[in-house]
Amino acid sequence: MASQQLVPAVINALINGGIAWGMHRGTASLPLWGDGGYATDLLATGVLLPGITWLIMHPLLHRQAAAGKAPSTDGVPPPWLAARLPATLWAGSAAIGLAGLAVGAAACALAQGLGAPSFAGTTYALVKGLYGGLLPVLLQPAMVFAILREAPSAVAGAAPTRS
């Protein structure tokens, strides 16, 4: 399962870092708070990235489970968050978005604790890339377990046994 986190982490890091670089590469100083502050970006990414990821993963994992090709979670301890996530499409997306918001709030609190550093736009692109890569590492395992908990089994009539 850990190897399945590497690709999404790298993709999200590159996309988020690239977007931040495109938007802020000419910015001399990007503050944490206030007009144009990066706190808003971290919070919005915290909600949207996991929520959209759930909306993509949910139907894919359901199809894989129905075909008997879902990732195996046998022998892997479920993440604590997995049992608390609703397994349905929209409720699960909202719940994981709120979990991502908590990660974003923690990142903002950490930055505030470090003195609310301002970043040059190119440096912020690196920070945002790392943050974007961290979200799937933290939240994707819980998503997989929660979605597979209610996914259809490949054996007709069999109850899911993934979690």
Order of alpha helices (4+ residues) and beta strands (2+ residues): alpha-alpha-alpha-alpha
